[in-house]
Amino acid sequence: MSRKELVRKYRDTPRPAGVYRVVHQPSQRTLLGVSPDAPAMLNRMRAQLTMSSHPNRQLQADWDAEGEDGFVFEVIDLLSASDDLNEDVSDDLQTLLELWTEKLQIDPGSSY
């Protein structure tokens, strides 16, 4: 397969939209979020933290103190893949985030 075909195949593959969370194990502080490509968002966050450029200062401070070993990064739920790559899933993601926020009962004092 040529490079052009591989790029086209990648672009035509539905992204795994869903809910992710990052947990600082020592304090149990949690960042819960949604993304149209949840695994890619977690990779992005790891890269930002590694380069000391994450916009959440408390999360960055915990990362600087504990390093990657002090954290758990996970995708906790994904939306069903759609054949329509241009479908807007933002409302579905927001609903899913609300469900997981309620289910996990994250204390506002222990979240990022």
Phi and psi restraints in degrees (range 20) as a CNS / XPLOR table:
assign (resid 1 and name C) (resid 2 and name N)
       (resid 2 and name CA) (resid 2 and name C) 1.0 -76.0 20.0 2
assign (resid 2 and name N) (resid 2 and name CA)
       (resid 2 and name C) (resid 3 and name N) 1.0 163.8 20.0 2
assign (resid 2 and name C) (resid 3 and name N)
       (resid 3 and name CA) (resid 3 and name C) 1.0 -60.2 20.0 2
assign (resid 3 and name N) (resid 3 and name CA)
       (resid 3 and name C) (resid 4 and name N) 1.0 -40.7 20.0 2
assign (resid 3 and name C) (resid 4 and name N)
       (resid 4 and name CA) (resid 4 and name C) 1.0 -61.6 20.0 2
assign (resid 4 and name N) (resid 4 and name CA)
       (resid 4 and name C) (resid 5 and name N) 1.0 -42.4 20.0 2
assign (resid 4 and name C) (resid 5 and name N)
       (resid 5 and name CA) (resid 5 and name C) 1.0 -66.7 20.0 2
assign (resid 5 and name N) (resid 5 and name CA)
       (resid 5 and name C) (resid 6 and name N) 1.0 -38.1 20.0 2
assign (resid 5 and name C) (resid 6 and name N)
       (resid 6 and name CA) (resid 6 and name C) 1.0 -64.8 20.0 2
assign (resid 6 and name N) (resid 6 and name CA)
       (resid 6 and name C) (resid 7 and name N) 1.0 -41.7 20.0 2
assign (resid 6 and name C) (resid 7 and name N)
       (resid 7 and name CA) (resid 7 and name C) 1.0 -63.9 20.0 2
assign (resid 7 and name N) (resid 7 and name CA)
       (resid 7 and name C) (resid 8 and name N) 1.0 -43.8 20.0 2
assign (resid 7 and name C) (resid 8 and name N)
       (resid 8 and name CA) (resid 8 and name C) 1.0 -63.0 20.0 2
assign (resid 8 and name N) (resid 8 and name CA)
       (resid 8 and name C) (resid 9 and name N) 1.0 -42.2 20.0 2
assign (resid 8 and name C) (resid 9 and name N)
       (resid 9 and name CA) (resid 9 and name C) 1.0 -62.8 20.0 2
assign (resid 9 and name N) (resid 9 and name CA)
       (resid 9 and name C) (resid 10 and name N) 1.0 -42.0 20.0 2
assign (resid 9 and name C) (resid 10 and name N)
       (resid 10 and name CA) (resid 10 and name C) 1.0 -62.3 20.0 2
assign (resid 10 and name N) (resid 10 and name CA)
       (resid 10 and name C) (resid 11 and name N) 1.0 -46.7 20.0 2
assign (resid 10 and name C) (resid 11 and name N)
       (resid 11 and name CA) (resid 11 and name C) 1.0 -63.6 20.0 2
assign (resid 11 and name N) (resid 11 and name CA)
       (resid 11 and name C) (resid 12 and name N) 1.0 -31.0 20.0 2
assign (resid 11 and name C) (resid 12 and name N)
       (resid 12 and name CA) (resid 12 and name C) 1.0 -87.6 20.0 2
assign (resid 12 and name N) (resid 12 and name CA)
       (resid 12 and name C) (resid 13 and name N) 1.0 1.1 20.0 2
assign (resid 12 and name C) (resid 13 and name N)
       (resid 13 and name CA) (resid 13 and name C) 1.0 -90.7 20.0 2
assign (resid 13 and name N) (resid 13 and name CA)
       (resid 13 and name C) (resid 14 and name N) 1.0 128.4 20.0 2
assign (resid 13 and name C) (resid 14 and name N)
       (resid 14 and name CA) (resid 14 and name C) 1.0 -61.0 20.0 2
assign (resid 14 and name N) (resid 14 and name CA)
       (resid 14 and name C) (resid 15 and name N) 1.0 138.4 20.0 2
assign (resid 14 and name C) (resid 15 and name N)
       (resid 15 and name CA) (resid 15 and name C) 1.0 -82.1 20.0 2
assign (resid 15 and name N) (resid 15 and name CA)
       (resid 15 and name C) (resid 16 and name N) 1.0 146.6 20.0 2
assign (resid 15 and name C) (resid 16 and name N)
       (resid 16 and name CA) (resid 16 and name C) 1.0 -81.3 20.0 2
assign (resid 16 and name N) (resid 16 and name CA)
       (resid 16 and name C) (resid 17 and name N) 1.0 85.3 20.0 2
assign (resid 16 and name C) (resid 17 and name N)
       (resid 17 and name CA) (resid 17 and name C) 1.0 -73.4 20.0 2
assign (resid 17 and name N) (resid 17 and name CA)
       (resid 17 and name C) (resid 18 and name N) 1.0 138.1 20.0 2
assign (resid 17 and name C) (resid 18 and name N)
       (resid 18 and name CA) (resid 18 and name C) 1.0 177.3 20.0 2
assign (resid 18 and name N) (resid 18 and name CA)
       (resid 18 and name C) (resid 19 and name N) 1.0 -166.2 20.0 2
assign (resid 18 and name C) (resid 19 and name N)
       (resid 19 and name CA) (resid 19 and name C) 1.0 -101.4 20.0 2
assign (resid 19 and name N) (resid 19 and name CA)
       (resid 19 and name C) (resid 20 and name N) 1.0 137.1 20.0 2
assign (resid 19 and name C) (resid 20 and name N)
       (resid 20 and name CA) (resid 20 and name C) 1.0 -128.8 20.0 2
assign (resid 20 and name N) (resid 20 and name CA)
       (resid 20 and name C) (resid 21 and name N) 1.0 162.2 20.0 2
assign (resid 20 and name C) (resid 21 and name N)
       (resid 21 and name CA) (resid 21 and name C) 1.0 -146.2 20.0 2
assign (resid 21 and name N) (resid 21 and name CA)
       (resid 21 and name C) (resid 22 and name N) 1.0 151.6 20.0 2
assign (resid 21 and name C) (resid 22 and name N)
       (resid 22 and name CA) (resid 22 and name C) 1.0 -123.8 20.0 2
assign (resid 22 and name N) (resid 22 and name CA)
       (resid 22 and name C) (resid 23 and name N) 1.0 124.5 20.0 2
assign (resid 22 and name C) (resid 23 and name N)
       (resid 23 and name CA) (resid 23 and name C) 1.0 -118.7 20.0 2
assign (resid 23 and name N) (resid 23 and name CA)
       (resid 23 and name C) (resid 24 and name N) 1.0 126.5 20.0 2
assign (resid 23 and name C) (resid 24 and name N)
       (resid 24 and name CA) (resid 24 and name C) 1.0 -84.4 20.0 2
assign (resid 24 and name N) (resid 24 and name CA)
       (resid 24 and name C) (resid 25 and name N) 1.0 107.9 20.0 2
assign (resid 24 and name C) (resid 25 and name N)
       (resid 25 and name CA) (resid 25 and name C) 1.0 -60.4 20.0 2
assign (resid 25 and name N) (resid 25 and name CA)
       (resid 25 and name C) (resid 26 and name N) 1.0 -44.0 20.0 2
assign (resid 25 and name C) (resid 26 and name N)
       (resid 26 and name CA) (resid 26 and name C) 1.0 -61.6 20.0 2
assign (resid 26 and name N) (resid 26 and name CA)
       (resid 26 and name C) (resid 27 and name N) 1.0 -39.8 20.0 2
assign (resid 26 and name C) (resid 27 and name N)
       (resid 27 and name CA) (resid 27 and name C) 1.0 -101.8 20.0 2
assign (resid 27 and name N) (resid 27 and name CA)
       (resid 27 and name C) (resid 28 and name N) 1.0 -14.2 20.0 2
assign (resid 27 and name C) (resid 28 and name N)
       (resid 28 and name CA) (resid 28 and name C) 1.0 65.2 20.0 2
assign (resid 28 and name N) (resid 28 and name CA)
       (resid 28 and name C) (resid 29 and name N) 1.0 15.5 20.0 2
assign (resid 28 and name C) (resid 29 and name N)
       (resid 29 and name CA) (resid 29 and name C) 1.0 -65.0 20.0 2
assign (resid 29 and name N) (resid 29 and name CA)
       (resid 29 and name C) (resid 30 and name N) 1.0 141.8 20.0 2
assign (resid 29 and name C) (resid 30 and name N)
       (resid 30 and name CA) (resid 30 and name C) 1.0 -131.1 20.0 2
assign (resid 30 and name N) (resid 30 and name CA)
       (resid 30 and name C) (resid 31 and name N) 1.0 138.1 20.0 2
assign (resid 30 and name C) (resid 31 and name N)
       (resid 31 and name CA) (resid 31 and name C) 1.0 -111.1 20.0 2
assign (resid 31 and name N) (resid 31 and name CA)
       (resid 31 and name C) (resid 32 and name N) 1.0 117.9 20.0 2
assign (resid 31 and name C) (resid 32 and name N)
       (resid 32 and name CA) (resid 32 and name C) 1.0 -113.6 20.0 2
assign (resid 32 and name N) (resid 32 and name CA)
       (resid 32 and name C) (resid 33 and name N) 1.0 131.4 20.0 2
assign (resid 32 and name C) (resid 33 and name N)
       (resid 33 and name CA) (resid 33 and name C) 1.0 -153.7 20.0 2
assign (resid 33 and name N) (resid 33 and name CA)
       (resid 33 and name C) (resid 34 and name N) 1.0 174.8 20.0 2
assign (resid 33 and name C) (resid 34 and name N)
       (resid 34 and name CA) (resid 34 and name C) 1.0 -128.3 20.0 2
assign (resid 34 and name N) (resid 34 and name CA)
       (resid 34 and name C) (resid 35 and name N) 1.0 156.0 20.0 2
assign (resid 34 and name C) (resid 35 and name N)
       (resid 35 and name CA) (resid 35 and name C) 1.0 -156.7 20.0 2
assign (resid 35 and name N) (resid 35 and name CA)
       (resid 35 and name C) (resid 36 and name N) 1.0 148.2 20.0 2
assign (resid 35 and name C) (resid 36 and name N)
       (resid 36 and name CA) (resid 36 and name C) 1.0 -66.8 20.0 2
assign (resid 36 and name N) (resid 36 and name CA)
       (resid 36 and name C) (resid 37 and name N) 1.0 -12.9 20.0 2
assign (resid 36 and name C) (resid 37 and name N)
       (resid 37 and name CA) (resid 37 and name C) 1.0 -143.4 20.0 2
assign (resid 37 and name N) (resid 37 and name CA)
       (resid 37 and name C) (resid 38 and name N) 1.0 82.9 20.0 2
assign (resid 37 and name C) (resid 38 and name N)
       (resid 38 and name CA) (resid 38 and name C) 1.0 -59.4 20.0 2
assign (resid 38 and name N) (resid 38 and name CA)
       (resid 38 and name C) (resid 39 and name N) 1.0 -46.8 20.0 2
assign (resid 38 and name C) (resid 39 and name N)
       (resid 39 and name CA) (resid 39 and name C) 1.0 -61.1 20.0 2
assign (resid 39 and name N) (resid 39 and name CA)
       (resid 39 and name C) (resid 40 and name N) 1.0 -37.9 20.0 2
assign (resid 39 and name C) (resid 40 and name N)
       (resid 40 and name CA) (resid 40 and name C) 1.0 -66.5 20.0 2
assign (resid 40 and name N) (resid 40 and name CA)
       (resid 40 and name C) (resid 41 and name N) 1.0 -36.5 20.0 2
assign (resid 40 and name C) (resid 41 and name N)
       (resid 41 and name CA) (resid 41 and name C) 1.0 -64.0 20.0 2
assign (resid 41 and name N) (resid 41 and name CA)
       (resid 41 and name C) (resid 42 and name N) 1.0 -41.2 20.0 2
assign (resid 41 and name C) (resid 42 and name N)
       (resid 42 and name CA) (resid 42 and name C) 1.0 -64.3 20.0 2
assign (resid 42 and name N) (resid 42 and name CA)
       (resid 42 and name C) (resid 43 and name N) 1.0 -39.4 20.0 2
assign (resid 42 and name C) (resid 43 and name N)
       (resid 43 and name CA) (resid 43 and name C) 1.0 -63.1 20.0 2
assign (resid 43 and name N) (resid 43 and name CA)
       (resid 43 and name C) (resid 44 and name N) 1.0 -41.1 20.0 2
assign (resid 43 and name C) (resid 44 and name N)
       (resid 44 and name CA) (resid 44 and name C) 1.0 -62.8 20.0 2
assign (resid 44 and name N) (resid 44 and name CA)
       (resid 44 and name C) (resid 45 and name N) 1.0 -44.0 20.0 2
assign (resid 44 and name C) (resid 45 and name N)
       (resid 45 and name CA) (resid 45 and name C) 1.0 -63.5 20.0 2
assign (resid 45 and name N) (resid 45 and name CA)
       (resid 45 and name C) (resid 46 and name N) 1.0 -42.5 20.0 2
assign (resid 45 and name C) (resid 46 and name N)
       (resid 46 and name CA) (resid 46 and name C) 1.0 -58.5 20.0 2
assign (resid 46 and name N) (resid 46 and name CA)
       (resid 46 and name C) (resid 47 and name N) 1.0 -43.5 20.0 2
assign (resid 46 and name C) (resid 47 and name N)
       (resid 47 and name CA) (resid 47 and name C) 1.0 -64.4 20.0 2
assign (resid 47 and name N) (resid 47 and name CA)
       (resid 47 and name C) (resid 48 and name N) 1.0 -43.9 20.0 2
assign (resid 47 and name C) (resid 48 and name N)
       (resid 48 and name CA) (resid 48 and name C) 1.0 -61.8 20.0 2
assign (resid 48 and name N) (resid 48 and name CA)
       (resid 48 and name C) (resid 49 and name N) 1.0 -43.7 20.0 2
assign (resid 48 and name C) (resid 49 and name N)
       (resid 49 and name CA) (resid 49 and name C) 1.0 -65.0 20.0 2
assign (resid 49 and name N) (resid 49 and name CA)
       (resid 49 and name C) (resid 50 and name N) 1.0 -41.5 20.0 2
assign (resid 49 and name C) (resid 50 and name N)
       (resid 50 and name CA) (resid 50 and name C) 1.0 -63.1 20.0 2
assign (resid 50 and name N) (resid 50 and name CA)
       (resid 50 and name C) (resid 51 and name N) 1.0 -35.9 20.0 2
assign (resid 50 and name C) (resid 51 and name N)
       (resid 51 and name CA) (resid 51 and name C) 1.0 -92.1 20.0 2
assign (resid 51 and name N) (resid 51 and name CA)
       (resid 51 and name C) (resid 52 and name N) 1.0 10.7 20.0 2
assign (resid 51 and name C) (resid 52 and name N)
       (resid 52 and name CA) (resid 52 and name C) 1.0 53.9 20.0 2
assign (resid 52 and name N) (resid 52 and name CA)
       (resid 52 and name C) (resid 53 and name N) 1.0 42.9 20.0 2
assign (resid 52 and name C) (resid 53 and name N)
       (resid 53 and name CA) (resid 53 and name C) 1.0 -128.7 20.0 2
assign (resid 53 and name N) (resid 53 and name CA)
       (resid 53 and name C) (resid 54 and name N) 1.0 17.9 20.0 2
assign (resid 53 and name C) (resid 54 and name N)
       (resid 54 and name CA) (resid 54 and name C) 1.0 -71.9 20.0 2
assign (resid 54 and name N) (resid 54 and name CA)
       (resid 54 and name C) (resid 55 and name N) 1.0 136.6 20.0 2
assign (resid 54 and name C) (resid 55 and name N)
       (resid 55 and name CA) (resid 55 and name C) 1.0 -69.1 20.0 2
assign (resid 55 and name N) (resid 55 and name CA)
       (resid 55 and name C) (resid 56 and name N) 1.0 -21.3 20.0 2
assign (resid 55 and name C) (resid 56 and name N)
       (resid 56 and name CA) (resid 56 and name C) 1.0 -85.7 20.0 2
assign (resid 56 and name N) (resid 56 and name CA)
       (resid 56 and name C) (resid 57 and name N) 1.0 105.7 20.0 2
assign (resid 56 and name C) (resid 57 and name N)
       (resid 57 and name CA) (resid 57 and name C) 1.0 -64.9 20.0 2
assign (resid 57 and name N) (resid 57 and name CA)
       (resid 57 and name C) (resid 58 and name N) 1.0 -38.1 20.0 2
assign (resid 57 and name C) (resid 58 and name N)
       (resid 58 and name CA) (resid 58 and name C) 1.0 -66.8 20.0 2
assign (resid 58 and name N) (resid 58 and name CA)
       (resid 58 and name C) (resid 59 and name N) 1.0 -42.5 20.0 2
assign (resid 58 and name C) (resid 59 and name N)
       (resid 59 and name CA) (resid 59 and name C) 1.0 -61.7 20.0 2
assign (resid 59 and name N) (resid 59 and name CA)
       (resid 59 and name C) (resid 60 and name N) 1.0 -43.8 20.0 2
assign (resid 59 and name C) (resid 60 and name N)
       (resid 60 and name CA) (resid 60 and name C) 1.0 -63.6 20.0 2
assign (resid 60 and name N) (resid 60 and name CA)
       (resid 60 and name C) (resid 61 and name N) 1.0 -39.9 20.0 2
assign (resid 60 and name C) (resid 61 and name N)
       (resid 61 and name CA) (resid 61 and name C) 1.0 -64.7 20.0 2
assign (resid 61 and name N) (resid 61 and name CA)
       (resid 61 and name C) (resid 62 and name N) 1.0 -41.3 20.0 2
assign (resid 61 and name C) (resid 62 and name N)
       (resid 62 and name CA) (resid 62 and name C) 1.0 -65.1 20.0 2
assign (resid 62 and name N) (resid 62 and name CA)
       (resid 62 and name C) (resid 63 and name N) 1.0 -39.0 20.0 2
assign (resid 62 and name C) (resid 63 and name N)
       (resid 63 and name CA) (resid 63 and name C) 1.0 -63.2 20.0 2
assign (resid 63 and name N) (resid 63 and name CA)
       (resid 63 and name C) (resid 64 and name N) 1.0 -44.5 20.0 2
assign (resid 63 and name C) (resid 64 and name N)
       (resid 64 and name CA) (resid 64 and name C) 1.0 -62.6 20.0 2
assign (resid 64 and name N) (resid 64 and name CA)
       (resid 64 and name C) (resid 65 and name N) 1.0 -34.2 20.0 2
assign (resid 64 and name C) (resid 65 and name N)
       (resid 65 and name CA) (resid 65 and name C) 1.0 -78.8 20.0 2
assign (resid 65 and name N) (resid 65 and name CA)
       (resid 65 and name C) (resid 66 and name N) 1.0 -40.1 20.0 2
assign (resid 65 and name C) (resid 66 and name N)
       (resid 66 and name CA) (resid 66 and name C) 1.0 -104.7 20.0 2
assign (resid 66 and name N) (resid 66 and name CA)
       (resid 66 and name C) (resid 67 and name N) 1.0 -27.9 20.0 2
assign (resid 66 and name C) (resid 67 and name N)
       (resid 67 and name CA) (resid 67 and name C) 1.0 77.6 20.0 2
assign (resid 67 and name N) (resid 67 and name CA)
       (resid 67 and name C) (resid 68 and name N) 1.0 -179.1 20.0 2
assign (resid 67 and name C) (resid 68 and name N)
       (resid 68 and name CA) (resid 68 and name C) 1.0 -61.3 20.0 2
assign (resid 68 and name N) (resid 68 and name CA)
       (resid 68 and name C) (resid 69 and name N) 1.0 -30.6 20.0 2
assign (resid 68 and name C) (resid 69 and name N)
       (resid 69 and name CA) (resid 69 and name C) 1.0 -64.6 20.0 2
assign (resid 69 and name N) (resid 69 and name CA)
       (resid 69 and name C) (resid 70 and name N) 1.0 -18.6 20.0 2
assign (resid 69 and name C) (resid 70 and name N)
       (resid 70 and name CA) (resid 70 and name C) 1.0 -87.4 20.0 2
assign (resid 70 and name N) (resid 70 and name CA)
       (resid 70 and name C) (resid 71 and name N) 1.0 4.9 20.0 2
assign (resid 70 and name C) (resid 71 and name N)
       (resid 71 and name CA) (resid 71 and name C) 1.0 -128.4 20.0 2
assign (resid 71 and name N) (resid 71 and name CA)
       (resid 71 and name C) (resid 72 and name N) 1.0 153.2 20.0 2
assign (resid 71 and name C) (resid 72 and name N)
       (resid 72 and name CA) (resid 72 and name C) 1.0 -120.4 20.0 2
assign (resid 72 and name N) (resid 72 and name CA)
       (resid 72 and name C) (resid 73 and name N) 1.0 126.3 20.0 2
assign (resid 72 and name C) (resid 73 and name N)
       (resid 73 and name CA) (resid 73 and name C) 1.0 -111.1 20.0 2
assign (resid 73 and name N) (resid 73 and name CA)
       (resid 73 and name C) (resid 74 and name N) 1.0 125.8 20.0 2
assign (resid 73 and name C) (resid 74 and name N)
       (resid 74 and name CA) (resid 74 and name C) 1.0 -151.5 20.0 2
assign (resid 74 and name N) (resid 74 and name CA)
       (resid 74 and name C) (resid 75 and name N) 1.0 147.0 20.0 2
assign (resid 74 and name C) (resid 75 and name N)
       (resid 75 and name CA) (resid 75 and name C) 1.0 -90.6 20.0 2
assign (resid 75 and name N) (resid 75 and name CA)
       (resid 75 and name C) (resid 76 and name N) 1.0 121.8 20.0 2
assign (resid 75 and name C) (resid 76 and name N)
       (resid 76 and name CA) (resid 76 and name C) 1.0 -103.0 20.0 2
assign (resid 76 and name N) (resid 76 and name CA)
       (resid 76 and name C) (resid 77 and name N) 1.0 -15.5 20.0 2
assign (resid 76 and name C) (resid 77 and name N)
       (resid 77 and name CA) (resid 77 and name C) 1.0 -162.7 20.0 2
assign (resid 77 and name N) (resid 77 and name CA)
       (resid 77 and name C) (resid 78 and name N) 1.0 143.4 20.0 2
assign (resid 77 and name C) (resid 78 and name N)
       (resid 78 and name CA) (resid 78 and name C) 1.0 -125.2 20.0 2
assign (resid 78 and name N) (resid 78 and name CA)
       (resid 78 and name C) (resid 79 and name N) 1.0 146.3 20.0 2
assign (resid 78 and name C) (resid 79 and name N)
       (resid 79 and name CA) (resid 79 and name C) 1.0 -75.7 20.0 2
assign (resid 79 and name N) (resid 79 and name CA)
       (resid 79 and name C) (resid 80 and name N) 1.0 154.7 20.0 2
assign (resid 79 and name C) (resid 80 and name N)
       (resid 80 and name CA) (resid 80 and name C) 1.0 -63.9 20.0 2
assign (resid 80 and name N) (resid 80 and name CA)
       (resid 80 and name C) (resid 81 and name N) 1.0 137.6 20.0 2
assign (resid 80 and name C) (resid 81 and name N)
       (resid 81 and name CA) (resid 81 and name C) 1.0 -66.4 20.0 2
assign (resid 81 and name N) (resid 81 and name CA)
       (resid 81 and name C) (resid 82 and name N) 1.0 139.3 20.0 2
assign (resid 81 and name C) (resid 82 and name N)
       (resid 82 and name CA) (resid 82 and name C) 1.0 -108.5 20.0 2
assign (resid 82 and name N) (resid 82 and name CA)
       (resid 82 and name C) (resid 83 and name N) 1.0 149.4 20.0 2
assign (resid 82 and name C) (resid 83 and name N)
       (resid 83 and name CA) (resid 83 and name C) 1.0 -74.5 20.0 2
assign (resid 83 and name N) (resid 83 and name CA)
       (resid 83 and name C) (resid 84 and name N) 1.0 -23.1 20.0 2
assign (resid 83 and name C) (resid 84 and name N)
       (resid 84 and name CA) (resid 84 and name C) 1.0 -86.6 20.0 2
assign (resid 84 and name N) (resid 84 and name CA)
       (resid 84 and name C) (resid 85 and name N) 1.0 105.9 20.0 2
assign (resid 84 and name C) (resid 85 and name N)
       (resid 85 and name CA) (resid 85 and name C) 1.0 -69.2 20.0 2
assign (resid 85 and name N) (resid 85 and name CA)
       (resid 85 and name C) (resid 86 and name N) 1.0 -18.0 20.0 2
assign (resid 85 and name C) (resid 86 and name N)
       (resid 86 and name CA) (resid 86 and name C) 1.0 -97.5 20.0 2
assign (resid 86 and name N) (resid 86 and name CA)
       (resid 86 and name C) (resid 87 and name N) 1.0 5.4 20.0 2
assign (resid 86 and name C) (resid 87 and name N)
       (resid 87 and name CA) (resid 87 and name C) 1.0 -65.5 20.0 2
assign (resid 87 and name N) (resid 87 and name CA)
       (resid 87 and name C) (resid 88 and name N) 1.0 135.0 20.0 2
assign (resid 87 and name C) (resid 88 and name N)
       (resid 88 and name CA) (resid 88 and name C) 1.0 -85.3 20.0 2
assign (resid 88 and name N) (resid 88 and name CA)
       (resid 88 and name C) (resid 89 and name N) 1.0 114.9 20.0 2
assign (resid 88 and name C) (resid 89 and name N)
       (resid 89 and name CA) (resid 89 and name C) 1.0 -104.8 20.0 2
assign (resid 89 and name N) (resid 89 and name CA)
       (resid 89 and name C) (resid 90 and name N) 1.0 10.0 20.0 2
assign (resid 89 and name C) (resid 90 and name N)
       (resid 90 and name CA) (resid 90 and name C) 1.0 -60.9 20.0 2
assign (resid 90 and name N) (resid 90 and name CA)
       (resid 90 and name C) (resid 91 and name N) 1.0 -39.9 20.0 2
assign (resid 90 and name C) (resid 91 and name N)
       (resid 91 and name CA) (resid 91 and name C) 1.0 -65.8 20.0 2
assign (resid 91 and name N) (resid 91 and name CA)
       (resid 91 and name C) (resid 92 and name N) 1.0 -41.3 20.0 2
assign (resid 91 and name C) (resid 92 and name N)
       (resid 92 and name CA) (resid 92 and name C) 1.0 -64.5 20.0 2
assign (resid 92 and name N) (resid 92 and name CA)
       (resid 92 and name C) (resid 93 and name N) 1.0 -40.4 20.0 2
assign (resid 92 and name C) (resid 93 and name N)
       (resid 93 and name CA) (resid 93 and name C) 1.0 -65.1 20.0 2
assign (resid 93 and name N) (resid 93 and name CA)
       (resid 93 and name C) (resid 94 and name N) 1.0 -40.4 20.0 2
assign (resid 93 and name C) (resid 94 and name N)
       (resid 94 and name CA) (resid 94 and name C) 1.0 -64.1 20.0 2
assign (resid 94 and name N) (resid 94 and name CA)
       (resid 94 and name C) (resid 95 and name N) 1.0 -40.8 20.0 2
assign (resid 94 and name C) (resid 95 and name N)
       (resid 95 and name CA) (resid 95 and name C) 1.0 -63.4 20.0 2
assign (resid 95 and name N) (resid 95 and name CA)
       (resid 95 and name C) (resid 96 and name N) 1.0 -44.2 20.0 2
assign (resid 95 and name C) (resid 96 and name N)
       (resid 96 and name CA) (resid 96 and name C) 1.0 -62.7 20.0 2
assign (resid 96 and name N) (resid 96 and name CA)
       (resid 96 and name C) (resid 97 and name N) 1.0 -40.0 20.0 2
assign (resid 96 and name C) (resid 97 and name N)
       (resid 97 and name CA) (resid 97 and name C) 1.0 -62.7 20.0 2
assign (resid 97 and name N) (resid 97 and name CA)
       (resid 97 and name C) (resid 98 and name N) 1.0 -43.4 20.0 2
assign (resid 97 and name C) (resid 98 and name N)
       (resid 98 and name CA) (resid 98 and name C) 1.0 -62.3 20.0 2
assign (resid 98 and name N) (resid 98 and name CA)
       (resid 98 and name C) (resid 99 and name N) 1.0 -41.3 20.0 2
assign (resid 98 and name C) (resid 99 and name N)
       (resid 99 and name CA) (resid 99 and name C) 1.0 -62.3 20.0 2
assign (resid 99 and name N) (resid 99 and name CA)
       (resid 99 and name C) (resid 100 and name N) 1.0 -44.7 20.0 2
assign (resid 99 and name C) (resid 100 and name N)
       (resid 100 and name CA) (resid 100 and name C) 1.0 -71.7 20.0 2
assign (resid 100 and name N) (resid 100 and name CA)
       (resid 100 and name C) (resid 101 and name N) 1.0 -33.3 20.0 2
assign (resid 100 and name C) (resid 101 and name N)
       (resid 101 and name CA) (resid 101 and name C) 1.0 -62.4 20.0 2
assign (resid 101 and name N) (resid 101 and name CA)
       (resid 101 and name C) (resid 102 and name N) 1.0 -42.8 20.0 2
assign (resid 101 and name C) (resid 102 and name N)
       (resid 102 and name CA) (resid 102 and name C) 1.0 -68.7 20.0 2
assign (resid 102 and name N) (resid 102 and name CA)
       (resid 102 and name C) (resid 103 and name N) 1.0 -43.1 20.0 2
assign (resid 102 and name C) (resid 103 and name N)
       (resid 103 and name CA) (resid 103 and name C) 1.0 -64.7 20.0 2
assign (resid 103 and name N) (resid 103 and name CA)
       (resid 103 and name C) (resid 104 and name N) 1.0 -42.3 20.0 2
assign (resid 103 and name C) (resid 104 and name N)
       (resid 104 and name CA) (resid 104 and name C) 1.0 -81.8 20.0 2
assign (resid 104 and name N) (resid 104 and name CA)
       (resid 104 and name C) (resid 105 and name N) 1.0 -15.5 20.0 2
assign (resid 104 and name C) (resid 105 and name N)
       (resid 105 and name CA) (resid 105 and name C) 1.0 45.9 20.0 2
assign (resid 105 and name N) (resid 105 and name CA)
       (resid 105 and name C) (resid 106 and name N) 1.0 55.9 20.0 2
assign (resid 105 and name C) (resid 106 and name N)
       (resid 106 and name CA) (resid 106 and name C) 1.0 -75.9 20.0 2
assign (resid 106 and name N) (resid 106 and name CA)
       (resid 106 and name C) (resid 107 and name N) 1.0 123.1 20.0 2
assign (resid 106 and name C) (resid 107 and name N)
       (resid 107 and name CA) (resid 107 and name C) 1.0 -66.7 20.0 2
assign (resid 107 and name N) (resid 107 and name CA)
       (resid 107 and name C) (resid 108 and name N) 1.0 128.5 20.0 2
assign (resid 107 and name C) (resid 108 and name N)
       (resid 108 and name CA) (resid 108 and name C) 1.0 -55.5 20.0 2
assign (resid 108 and name N) (resid 108 and name CA)
       (resid 108 and name C) (resid 109 and name N) 1.0 -27.8 20.0 2
assign (resid 108 and name C) (resid 109 and name N)
       (resid 109 and name CA) (resid 109 and name C) 1.0 -74.5 20.0 2
assign (resid 109 and name N) (resid 109 and name CA)
       (resid 109 and name C) (resid 110 and name N) 1.0 -14.2 20.0 2
assign (resid 109 and name C) (resid 110 and name N)
       (resid 110 and name CA) (resid 110 and name C) 1.0 -116.9 20.0 2
assign (resid 110 and name N) (resid 110 and name CA)
       (resid 110 and name C) (resid 111 and name N) 1.0 31.9 20.0 2
assign (resid 110 and name C) (resid 111 and name N)
       (resid 111 and name CA) (resid 111 and name C) 1.0 -125.7 20.0 2
assign (resid 111 and name N) (resid 111 and name CA)
       (resid 111 and name C) (resid 112 and name N) 1.0 156.4 20.0 2
